[in-house]
Amino acid sequence: MAGAQDPEWTCEDPKTLRPLVSPRQPFMQEWAKPQRQPANGGGLVSFAADVDLPLSRDALRSGKVWHLHLESWSDRFEEVTLALFVNGFSITPVVDSSGAKSPTEAPSAPPRSLSFAWSPFALVQSCRLHSREADQAMQACARLFKVSLFQSGSTHMFAVQSEEPATERVRWVSSFSAALRAFTLLFFPPSFLRTEPLVGASWTASRLIANYMLLCRGNTVALVYCELHIHRNGEAKLVAYDDELCNTQVVHVKITQHTIICERI
């Protein structure tokens, strides 16, 4: 599959349901692109994936929602302003005109926004509460969706409230998904899916399929060239190299009948 030059963009305006950005408009500016790490004595290309990296300058969408950070000490949802960016999102607590979060709290300093830069190893999905009864109790006025940042081990629950909460949730999930897909495409160079072995590299003779993939490595994302080999002697193998010349292996995985292959959700 060729690397996309103009990623498809389907983020919609909540009122018109029209794309906020044209598919051909170069909305990915330099400050939003993945930050490439210098090679450390080799050809492996890697990118920074810290959660505290700066976000892009302009929000693609923002609005008031309820937020719960599952890894925090809080056990309740808090009303926040959620802003979606090309490379992550930010949350800002909602306060009244006096600076208090609720009528019983004393005025305080302006709320501090928290930003979360994501990597391609993230997932956004609609979800439900812990029980059917609890889920049915809130169906009339609210809907939930979840954003999981696997690389930083962070999970954020959001609840939307409106006259049409199901539609509003669909819009948020679609916007998040579109931004994440477009951001992920930036990590890949233009390339094509290969099925034939590499000329002059006999170790690729049993190749079934090969192309670039991303590898999660701590707080970085590495671009590797992967090839899947045919089944032989009770096992197949998945090999990753530092580039498509296939000279330096960085990953070698044996696949047998006992190997578990699954997705993380």
Steps between C-alpha positions, in 0.01 A plus 500: 500500500645835403561758768241775477609847397167665587339306788124467482338736750145446621483714814163672482352826613236408763242731341546440129657150503741627235875438511690759702806447281510418134674167422741689274573781741848463661373524859800310645743780578857450621415542870249214484719246320670213685832603653769279350770379736865501384628155402720340763776335299260331259233549241193444721263795471320589823271779618435655839176383661493681834154589625615852593616600151352834384170487314431665166398865502135489403229275642301299248203485733411596857204476731383430854492139615543305823839340563643226719868404495509135604860517625438802723385507861160642405199270498253738340443673169596866472362748249775616265555666166641236267709622207611266222823564310677324216745330735304468825247672722474732800257533789423814701277492810181704465453772762233761561554875471633521858774250431344222708426155357173487689287743709637352825867543411704812559635696203838378384762563238405444135483128418806345344462315172646153473621383161555144381697437182430162349688250290352259244465251787173647618136405471169686519175308541143532618437319828250429777494511878589210728147355512189488282294676766746789529527525124122512451464766771715746307394410144239776482742788550861386454733270310856385574813463292854406597845608382783259585862611464677165518853633474462714812262262680227763524123459456248784482123460524275770357124546535304723263169656600261659252152469356642238262788339696537202265556728200737722695706200607522377140636840398765502773611142431511566125705816550748326731530203265558718195770704676677188625492330158635809325774542761601133470544529122772760556731233642508299178707569188347441156523124442328199347402162632760246383458127445812417301839433670772762497758450226836399649353425845447124519356525854191668351429211261213364714331837532123509477439871548707802603456870569567767761346479848535691827659352811431624852830542686461667841445870442584480131338365184731319259442461127590144402475299181317174574467180302292194575650167388330177397427221746781246519592229752211585730552875510486820301699811579451873505820696450549877529795688352620856534413571134378334181854384407454234771862495616455560874241309704341676796219250577465125439179330610422130460132427439371154595160346571534622859570864411227739607433791265250754627416867504508715808178684585 
